[in-house]
Amino acid sequence: MKTNIVKAVSQWSIAISMVLALAGCGGGGGSGGTTVTPTGTAVSMVAFKSVFLGISSARAYNFPSLVGSDNQGRSWSGSYELVANGTTVYESRNVSESQSLLKAQMTGGVQISTVTTRYFLADGSVYKILFSTGVSYVPTSQAVLPASAKVGDSGTFGVFTGSDGTVLTYKWALNAGSSGSSVLVISTIVTSGSTVTLSEIDNINLDANGKPTSVSAVTTGSGVTVTMAGNMTGSGA
């Protein structure tokens, strides 16, 4: 059971570094505001992509106080950070590197720490994704996250094959927030053969300038659903 929970939380860190945030901790993207951001509103993804793709070194998005619970009524807490490490050489390829650092702990339980490292080629496509669990993923098909999107847009980020035989499928959508904000939703499905072993919905709340302000994620694996949310601190620069 512990291994399954570790795997589920590890996979949670992928999409959030890609990433998975609502307007306020755990709130709906369009709630709490005076106006709903209209469908078709253009949103810049440049700031988010520069960190997610690891292009600008020493930049990070930090969510230090995640809180939530699971479907068995147990409380969870933790932290999440997405760090851009800049350009490097990996397996003789010129790449940019980013890392997701996640700590999660069930009340009274042992803290789980995971690191996800992503390598991107110059065109923004994924070269390889590595997990601290020892599983690596390479793309079967993929599309680069756009530099600009409109509220109401959606697409498939990619399909990735794991060294353990599992398959990751990522989809994204840009939903309406309130008062000019938007919600970047990353949906993740992990399959082993025809069996879904993990499903996840990550929500990243973006302000009017396209910068993250909060994050919320719901992950289901091995019959356990964990929901955690929290606000970003600092400017991300």
N, C-alpha and C positions, 0 to 999 in steps of 0.2 A: 504494500500500500504506500509506503514512504517513497519508493522509487517512482511510482505513478504520479504522486503529487509533485515530486521534484521535476519530472518531465513536463507536467502541465505548466508549472510556474516558469520553467525554462522557456517553453514555447511562448508564453505570455510576453517575454522580454523581446521577442523578435518584432512583432508588429507594433509594439509601442515604440522601439527604436525606429521602427518605420513610422510604433511605435505602438495605439488604440486608446477625447477629453470633452467633457460637457461643460456648459456654462455654470461653473461652481461645482463643488465636489458632488458627483453622482446625480446632478440635476439634468433636466432635459435641455437640449441645445437651444431651444427657442423659448424657454421659460424664464421668468423673472425679469424680462426686458420689456420696454415700452412698445417696440416694434419688432416684427420678424423680418430678418434679412430676406429680400425678395429673391425668388428663383431667377437665375441668370446673372446675379451679381458676380463680377470677376474678383477672384481672390489670388493674390500672389503667393506662390509656394516656394519662392526663392530662398527666403530665410530658413524655412524648415529643411529644404533640400540641402543647403550648405552644411548643416550639422548632420543630418541623416546620412549623407553621402561621405561625410568625413573630410570634406574639401578644406575647410578652414580650421587649422589646428588650434587647440586651446580654447575652443568654443564648446559650450555644453548647455543642455537643458536639464535642470535639476528639480526633481519632485521629492523632497526630503521626508514628507509625512503622509504616506499612503495609509488609509484606514478602510476597513470593510468587514465583511463576514462571508461565511459560506452557507450553503443550503441546509446544513445541519445545525445552524445556529451558533457556530463558533466564530469568535472574533479574530480578525487578522490585522496586522500592521506591517509596514515596511517602507522602503524608499526605492526610487528609480532615478537613474541618471543616463542620459544619452550624450556621449562624448565624441567630438570630432578630433581625430588624431593626425589629420593631414595626409600627405602623400608618402608612400613608402614602396619598397620592392618586396613582393611576396611571390614565391614560386617562379622567380625570374620575370614577373610581370610588374609593370608600373601601375600601381593602384592607389586609391585613397582608402583610408581605414576609419571606421567608426565602431564604437563599442557601446553596448547596453549593459549597465550594471544594476542588478536587481537584488534586493534583500527583502525577504518576506518571512513572517513568523506568525504561526497560529498561537493564540494566547495559551501559555503553558507548554508550548512545544519548542522544538529546536529550530533555530533560524536557518533558513535556506538562502544561500547566496549563489547566484548564477552570473556568468559573463557570456555575452553573445558578441562575436566579432564578425564584422561584415567587410568584405573587400569589393570595391567598385572599380570598373574600368573607366577610362576617360569620358566615354559617352554616357556615363551614368548607369550603365547596366551592371548587374551583380555578377561578380566573378565567382565568389564562394562565400558561404556563411558557415562559421564554426561556433559550436556550443561547448561550454565547459563540461557538458555531460559526455563529450567525446563524439557526438554526431555532427557530421558536416553535410551541407546541402549544396548542390550545383543546379543551375537553371536548366530546365527542359524547354521552357518557353517563357518569355517575359516581355513587358513593355515598360519603358522608363516613366517614372512618375513625372507628370508635366510641371513646367515652371510656373504655369498659371492655369487655373481651372475656374469654372463657374458653379455657383450653387445649383445643385441638381445634376451635375456631372457624375459619372461613375465609370469604372473600368476594371480590368483584371491586371494586377501588378505582375503576376507570374505564377508559374508552376515549377516546383523545385523537387528534385529527387534526393533523398537522404542516404547516407552510407549505411543506415540500418534498414533500408528498404521502404521506409515510409515516404509519403508524398505530401508536400505542402502546397496548398493553393491559396493565393492571396487575392482579395478583391478590395477595391476602395470606392468610397462615395463621398461627395462633399454635400453635406446637408445644411439647412438653414440654422443659423444661430439667432441671436437677438441684437438689435441695434448695431448692425454692421458686422457682427461676428459670424463665424461659420464653424461647422463640426466636421472634421476629417475622420471618417469611419473606416477602419481597416478590419475586414472580416477574414479570418483564417480557418481553414479546414485541414486537418491532418488525417490522412487515411493510411491504413495498412491493408492492402488489397482492396476489398469493397467495404471494409469496416471503418467507420469514422471513430478515431481514437481520441480526437480533441477538436473542440470548436471554440472559437473565441471571437468576441467583438470588442474592438478597442476604439475609443472615441477621444479625439484630440481637439479641444476647443481652441480655435484660432481667433485672435483679435482682428480688427479691421485691416491691420498691416500684415496679416498672415503669420504672426508669431504665436506659439502655444502659450496658453494661460493656465490650463488645467488638464488633467487626464483621468479617464475612467475606463476600466476594463472588466469584462465578464468572461471568465474562462471555465469551460466544462470539460472534465476529463475523469475517467474512472468513477463516474457517478457523483463526483463532487463539483459543485459550481462555486467559484470564488469570485467575489466582487470587491475591488479595491479602487479608491479614488483619492486624488489630492491635487493641490495647487502647485504651480511652478514658482520658484523663488529666483530673484535676480532677473537680469535682462536677457540672458542666454548668450551674451557676448563674451 
